[in-house]
Amino acid sequence: MNAEIDREDGGEADAETETESAAETAADAEVDVDPDADADTDALDEGEWADARHLLYDMVSTPSVSGDEEAAAEVLKAFFEAHDREVWIDEIGNVRAPADDAVLLTSHIDTVPGDVPVKIEDGVLWGRGSVDATGPLCSMAAAAVETGVSFVGVVGEETSSRGAWHLVEDREEPDAVVNGEPSGWDGVTLGYRGFLSGTYISTSELGHSSRPEENAIQSAVAWWSRVADFFDEERDGVFDTVTTKPVTFDGGPTDDGLAVEATVDVQFRVPPRLSIDDVREVAESELTRGGVHWNKPIPPVMMSPRTDVARAFRVAIRNVGGVKPRLLRKTGTSDMNIFAGTWDCPMATYGPGDSDLDHAPNEHLDLEEFDSAIDVLVDVCERLADD
């Protein structure tokens, strides 16, 4: 896998499939807290989950861009210590609070860059990470201390997912997993497309431009056109299609002037109806010159709506709000893909917030929705622990 996963899927969503938003903004060294928002912090003390609201505000107010999660991890660790839970920060930076492995609640600590001033207006918290995914993370922390289930806050989800990869290599498989990403309090995500990236490299002998032979640059362009054409098929919705994207292209004479070289960094989003190997084999079969160096892939995942976890969410959402649960599939990729690729247990992804606000300059979360998500998670954890 590339050092960074491209998050540029489209923004439309419906009751079945949601696409990943990617309106990223420039990084600032510190989180900007709106000085005029103090009067509205009284909203943090309202309701049953005031302690969790304060954690959420403190976490959103603490910079946690990928690679710089240490300060936020300490805030999260202190929350568990205050509730007499065993907790530590592991060698990769994950916050680990093991307990009842009937359920593992896990979400990511890191955020993308971007200055969204932290403020509360009319019961709504504004700030980077409020939706993706500090809101889901803090709702899970509250549910974990309330019910006594296991919890991990992972690092690096927005880049290499190093926290999730370390987790599946370092701990035993739990009975069930709930991954934290925004689905809306009344929705639960069961599927994500996989992710495959690589670098195509081709070299040809340097010759006069009047020669008819194809050079390395032409070979690269032709190869990618064939691959993209192969996957350009009619499907019902983005989720079931293979999305192909060239992300960088470089070509020209080598430094010694004896050859022409072309390199193309490419990315594929892979639906659950196909495997990573299926897509890789197609790409390699279209090669006439050069080769592809593949990065570590992330497999697609599609969980059944009939698992114990999915059933627990359907019941809990009805219990909390009296509404019909929304079962979602998302066109992007999350840490649930990594967990599902290693652990053979039921899982789903859940969290408060509108995923259209992921990475957006107006990222914000309604505090009442945050409370409702905690209620749902507590119901789910108690139901699964009883089972």
Secondary structure as the mmCIF struct_conf table of DSSP 4:
data_model
#
loop_
_struct_conf.conf_type_id
_struct_conf.id
_struct_conf.beg_label_comp_id
_struct_conf.beg_label_asym_id
_struct_conf.beg_label_seq_id
_struct_conf.end_label_comp_id
_struct_conf.end_label_asym_id
_struct_conf.end_label_seq_id
BEND BEND1 ALA A 3 GLU A 4
STRN STRN1 ALA A 13 ALA A 13
BEND BEND2 ALA A 15 GLU A 16
STRN STRN2 THR A 17 GLU A 18
HELX_LH_PP_P HELX_LH_PP_P1 THR A 19 SER A 21
BEND BEND3 ALA A 29 GLU A 30
STRN STRN3 VAL A 33 VAL A 33
HELX_RH_3T_P HELX_RH_3T_P1 PRO A 35 ASP A 45
BEND BEND4 GLY A 47 GLY A 47
TURN_TY1_P TURN_TY1_P1 GLU A 48 TRP A 49
HELX_RH_AL_P HELX_RH_AL_P1 ALA A 50 VAL A 60
TURN_TY1_P TURN_TY1_P2 SER A 61 SER A 61
BEND BEND5 THR A 62 THR A 62
STRN STRN4 VAL A 65 VAL A 65
TURN_TY1_P TURN_TY1_P3 SER A 66 GLY A 67
HELX_RH_AL_P HELX_RH_AL_P2 GLU A 70 ALA A 82
TURN_TY1_P TURN_TY1_P4 HIS A 83 ASP A 84
STRN STRN5 TRP A 88 ILE A 89
TURN_TY1_P TURN_TY1_P5 GLU A 91 ILE A 92
BEND BEND6 GLY A 93 GLY A 93
STRN STRN6 VAL A 95 ALA A 97
STRN STRN7 ASP A 100 HIS A 108
STRN STRN8 THR A 111 THR A 111
BEND BEND7 PRO A 113 PRO A 113
STRN STRN9 VAL A 118 VAL A 118
STRN STRN10 LYS A 119 GLU A 121
TURN_TY1_P TURN_TY1_P6 ASP A 122 GLY A 123
STRN STRN11 VAL A 124 TRP A 126
BEND BEND8 GLY A 127 GLY A 127
TURN_TY1_P TURN_TY1_P7 ARG A 128 ALA A 133
HELX_RH_AL_P HELX_RH_AL_P3 THR A 134 THR A 147
TURN_TY1_P TURN_TY1_P8 GLY A 148 GLY A 148
STRN STRN12 VAL A 149 VAL A 154
BEND BEND9 VAL A 155 VAL A 155
TURN_TY1_P TURN_TY1_P9 GLU A 157 SER A 160
HELX_RH_AL_P HELX_RH_AL_P4 ARG A 162 ASP A 170
BEND BEND10 ARG A 171 ARG A 171
BEND BEND11 ASP A 175 ASP A 175
STRN STRN13 VAL A 177 GLY A 180
TURN_TY1_P TURN_TY1_P10 TRP A 185 ASP A 186
STRN STRN14 GLY A 187 TYR A 192
STRN STRN15 GLY A 194 GLU A 205
TURN_TY1_P TURN_TY1_P11 SER A 209 SER A 210
BEND BEND12 ARG A 211 ARG A 211
BEND BEND13 GLU A 213 GLU A 213
HELX_RH_AL_P HELX_RH_AL_P5 ALA A 216 PHE A 230
TURN_TY1_P TURN_TY1_P12 PHE A 231 PHE A 231
BEND BEND14 ASP A 236 GLY A 237
HELX_RH_3T_P HELX_RH_3T_P2 VAL A 238 ASP A 240
BEND BEND15 THR A 241 THR A 241
HELX_LH_PP_P HELX_LH_PP_P2 VAL A 242 VAL A 242
STRN STRN16 THR A 243 PRO A 253
TURN_TY1_P TURN_TY1_P13 ASP A 255 ASP A 256
BEND BEND16 GLY A 257 LEU A 258
STRN STRN17 ALA A 259 VAL A 270
TURN_TY1_P TURN_TY1_P14 PRO A 272 ARG A 273
BEND BEND17 LEU A 274 LEU A 274
HELX_RH_AL_P HELX_RH_AL_P6 ILE A 276 SER A 285
TURN_TY1_P TURN_TY1_P15 GLU A 286 GLU A 286
BEND BEND18 THR A 288 GLY A 290
STRN STRN18 GLY A 291 TRP A 294
HELX_LH_PP_P HELX_LH_PP_P3 ASN A 295 PRO A 297
STRN STRN19 ILE A 298 ILE A 298
STRN STRN20 VAL A 301 MET A 302
TURN_TY1_P TURN_TY1_P16 PRO A 305 ARG A 306
BEND BEND19 THR A 307 THR A 307
HELX_RH_AL_P HELX_RH_AL_P7 ASP A 308 GLY A 321
BEND BEND20 VAL A 323 VAL A 323
HELX_LH_PP_P HELX_LH_PP_P4 LYS A 324 PRO A 325
STRN STRN21 ARG A 326 LYS A 330
BEND BEND21 THR A 331 GLY A 332
HELX_RH_AL_P HELX_RH_AL_P8 ASP A 335 THR A 342
BEND BEND22 CYS A 345 CYS A 345
STRN STRN22 MET A 347 TYR A 350
BEND BEND23 PRO A 352 GLY A 353
HELX_RH_3T_P HELX_RH_3T_P3 SER A 355 LEU A 357
TURN_TY1_P TURN_TY1_P17 ASP A 358 HIS A 359
TURN_TY1_P TURN_TY1_P18 PRO A 361 ASN A 362
STRN STRN23 HIS A 364 ASP A 366
HELX_RH_AL_P HELX_RH_AL_P9 LEU A 367 ASP A 386
#
